[in-house]
Amino acid sequence: MTEPAATDRGTISGPAADSSAGLAGGPSGAHRVRLRDPVPHGAGLFIAVAGSLVLVIMDGSYLGLTVTTGVAYAVVTVGMVLQLGYSRQLAFSQSVFMGVGAYGTGVLETKYGFSSLESLLAVIALAAVAALLVGAVVTRAPGLALALATLILPLFIYQLATFSSWLGSFSGIDGVAPFWTGSDYTATLVQTGIISVVLLGIAAGIVLRVMRSGIGFQLMAMAEDERLAESIGVSLRQRRLEVFVLGSVLAAVGGAVLASAQGIVTPDVLSETSEITLLLMVFVAGRKSVAGVIIGAIVIEYLATSTSFISTNLGIIEGIALLVILLVEPDGVAGAISRLLGRRTDQWAGSLRSWTAARLGTRGQGA
């Protein structure tokens, strides 16, 4: 049986088979396999349903608000998995586009009377256009130059927000409407949280779909060796720009979720501390794990607001923690667990082979 035939009959599955199908059978073969891939849709649905149930159980408590805030950061970090983890694009502009989403939502709702849905759609379009314009310039630069160029963005954007009276200066913009207004505060908080986890599920599904597609294979090849990627026909400039735009749009959606959950937008969302917090959420949990960064974002947001000591010294604590993680375990908790399980599996496989060989040898001697 040939590989395309086996693929059509469902005997070849998984990321490796999909990648080989995309290379051997062309884009159409990879597309056929991906349409039947249940993982992205299943993961997105699970996140939406499980997250909604958790928020309903919390019933509008302070912990529920903290979780919803963590979900806002999780939407951003899911996009960072594709940028920093999977394709290794050294772009550190997520806090800027998160600010675009938050301030865009605040301005459109409080100054121009947009509804929550209208402002969300407008913010997505605005972020996409801005990311295309910025990305067309910065993604031409090599890794270190790209990192430096995007690190500069939060510096002057933060200053612009703090000294702009139109953006509320240091006080920010108050009165941002929730995604879904309920009969009382508790119902509003729960319903807004449900919309937030649905958006997170959609974001996770999109990222997983890209990672498990032929494009994901190209991004992986780019991360390992750009010359190798070019030799197999990958358009490096196009893929870099696409990843930058997708990550930036998801960051803007996360900013809109944050503004809707908290009802206020302040310049802090644009600061260097905010970018460090996002990096910590990604690298501690595991820069290549979608599930890891979601859990990491929520847990770190909870820890950051749990005690006054942590909240007061947040920048110092996050800086030290990020430095330690980068030096000790760059792949984070998820990477450490994966390696540990891999070693255990190898040990079990070796023991099984030895036991099987011994059994066969015993039977051979007995015969």
Residue pairs with C-beta under 8 A, 6 or more apart in sequence:
1 9
1 11
3 12
3 20
3 21
3 24
3 25
4 21
4 24
4 25
4 29
6 12
7 17
7 21
7 25
7 29
7 32
7 33
8 32
10 36
12 21
13 33
15 212
15 216
17 33
18 30
18 33
18 34
18 37
18 212
18 213
18 214
18 217
19 30
19 214
19 217
21 29
21 30
21 33
22 29
22 30
22 33
22 213
22 214
22 217
23 217
23 232
27 214
30 213
30 214
31 214
34 209
34 212
34 213
34 214
37 209
37 212
39 208
39 212
40 204
40 205
40 206
40 208
40 209
40 212
41 205
43 201
43 204
43 205
43 208
43 290
44 201
44 202
44 204
44 205
44 208
45 201
45 205
46 201
47 197
47 200
47 201
47 204
47 294
48 197
48 198
48 200
48 201
48 202
51 71
51 193
51 194
51 196
51 197
51 200
51 201
52 193
52 194
52 197
52 198
54 67
55 64
55 67
55 68
55 190
55 193
55 194
55 197
56 190
56 194
58 64
58 67
58 190
59 186
59 190
60 185
60 186
60 187
60 188
60 189
60 190
63 302
64 189
64 190
64 193
65 189
65 261
66 301
66 302
66 305
67 193
67 298
67 302
68 189
68 192
68 193
68 196
68 257
68 261
69 258
69 261
69 262
69 301
70 297
70 298
70 299
70 300
70 301
70 302
71 193
71 196
71 197
71 200
71 257
71 261
71 297
71 298
72 196
72 254
72 255
72 257
72 258
72 261
73 254
73 258
73 277
73 278
73 281
73 297
73 298
73 300
73 301
74 200
74 254
74 281
74 293
74 294
74 297
74 298
75 196
75 199
75 200
75 203
75 250
75 251
75 253
75 254
75 257
76 94
76 98
76 250
76 251
76 254
76 255
76 278
76 297
77 278
77 281
77 282
77 285
77 293
77 294
77 296
77 297
78 200
78 203
78 204
78 207
78 250
78 290
78 293
78 294
79 94
79 203
79 207
79 246
79 247
79 248
79 249
79 250
79 251
79 254
80 94
80 247
80 278
80 282
80 287
80 293
81 207
81 211
81 282
81 287
81 288
81 289
81 290
81 293
82 207
82 210
82 211
82 219
82 243
82 246
82 247
83 89
83 91
83 94
83 243
83 244
83 247
84 90
84 91
84 279
84 282
84 287
85 282
85 286
85 287
85 288
85 289
86 211
86 216
86 219
86 220
86 223
86 288
87 219
87 220
87 222
87 223
87 239
87 240
87 243
88 143
88 222
88 223
89 139
89 146
89 240
89 243
89 244
89 247
90 143
90 144
90 146
90 147
90 150
91 138
91 139
91 146
91 147
91 150
91 244
91 247
92 147
92 150
92 151
92 154
92 275
92 279
93 134
93 138
93 150
93 153
93 154
93 248
93 251
94 247
94 248
94 251
94 275
94 278
95 154
95 251
95 269
95 270
95 271
95 272
95 274
95 275
95 278
96 150
96 153
96 154
96 157
96 251
96 270
97 127
97 130
97 131
97 248
97 249
97 251
97 252
97 255
98 251
98 252
98 254
98 255
98 258
98 269
98 270
98 274
98 278
99 157
99 161
99 255
99 267
99 269
99 270
100 123
100 126
100 127
100 130
100 251
100 252
100 255
101 123
101 127
101 251
101 252
101 253
101 254
101 255
101 256
101 257
101 258
101 259
102 255
102 256
102 258
102 259
102 265
102 269
103 161
103 167
103 173
103 255
103 259
103 265
103 269
104 119
104 122
104 123
104 126
104 127
104 252
104 255
104 256
105 116
105 119
105 120
105 123
105 176
105 255
105 256
105 259
105 260
105 265
106 168
106 172
106 173
106 176
106 259
106 264
106 265
107 167
107 173
108 114
108 118
108 119
108 122
108 123
109 115
109 116
109 119
109 175
109 176
109 177
110 173
110 174
110 175
110 176
114 122
115 177
116 177
116 178
116 179
116 180
116 260
119 256
120 179
120 253
120 256
123 252
123 253
123 255
123 256
124 249
124 252
124 253
126 252
127 248
127 249
127 251
127 252
127 253
128 245
128 248
128 249
130 248
131 244
131 245
131 248
131 249
132 241
132 245
134 153
134 244
134 248
135 240
135 241
135 244
135 245
135 248
136 241
138 146
138 149
138 150
138 244
139 146
139 237
139 240
139 241
139 244
140 237
141 149
154 270
154 271
154 272
154 274
154 275
155 272
157 270
158 267
158 270
158 271
158 272
160 167
161 167
161 267
161 270
162 169
162 170
162 267
163 169
167 173
167 267
168 174
168 265
168 266
170 266
170 267
171 266
172 264
172 265
172 266
172 267
173 264
173 265
174 263
174 264
175 263
175 264
176 259
176 260
176 262
176 263
176 264
176 265
177 260
177 263
178 188
178 189
178 191
178 192
178 260
178 261
178 263
179 191
179 192
179 195
179 196
179 257
179 260
180 188
180 191
180 192
180 194
180 195
181 188
181 191
182 188
182 189
182 190
182 191
192 260
192 261
193 261
195 260
196 257
196 260
196 261
199 253
199 257
200 294
203 250
203 253
204 290
204 294
206 246
206 250
207 246
207 250
207 290
208 290
210 216
210 219
210 246
211 219
211 290
215 239
215 242
218 229
218 232
218 234
218 239
219 239
219 243
221 228
221 229
221 232
221 234
222 229
222 234
222 236
222 239
222 240
226 236
229 236
230 236
255 269
258 265
258 269
259 265
268 274
273 314
273 315
273 318
276 315
276 318
276 319
276 322
277 300
277 304
277 314
277 318
279 322
280 300
280 318
280 321
280 322
280 325
281 293
281 296
281 297
281 300
282 293
282 296
282 332
283 322
283 325
283 326
283 330
283 332
284 296
284 300
284 321
284 322
284 325
284 332
284 333
285 292
285 293
285 295
285 296
285 297
285 332
285 333
285 334
286 292
286 293
286 296
286 331
286 332
286 333
286 334
286 335
287 293
287 330
287 331
287 332
287 335
288 331
288 334
288 335
289 332
289 334
289 335
291 334
292 332
292 333
292 334
296 332
296 333
303 310
304 310
304 311
304 314
305 311
310 317
325 332
329 335
329 336
331 338
331 339
